[in-house]
Amino acid sequence: MHKFNTCPYCNQKISFKIELEDIDTNYYPAPVYISCKLCNQTSTFYMDSRLQVSYKELGIKKSKMTTKIKTIKTL
């Protein structure tokens, strides 16, 4: 599923492909790292159960989850 949003670092429109398998469905909002190819920065996006972005934060945020958080590169 392709998603569009803006990078919290450079504020440019970004797109990325994310699937339900990319997040830990035991935790919502589920974090995923998005690596922006425009500014080469990685931020944490939080996805809800419909794979919609709930909110985003600068940098890589640690989580209490036991599973590894996936890093997705923008298209």
Beta strands, then each sheet from edge to edge (+ up, - down):
strand 1: 2-6
strand 2: 13-17
strand 3: 30-35
strand 4: 42-47
strand 5: 53-58
strand 6: 71-73
sheet 1: 1+ 2-
sheet 2: 5+ 4- 3+ 6+
end
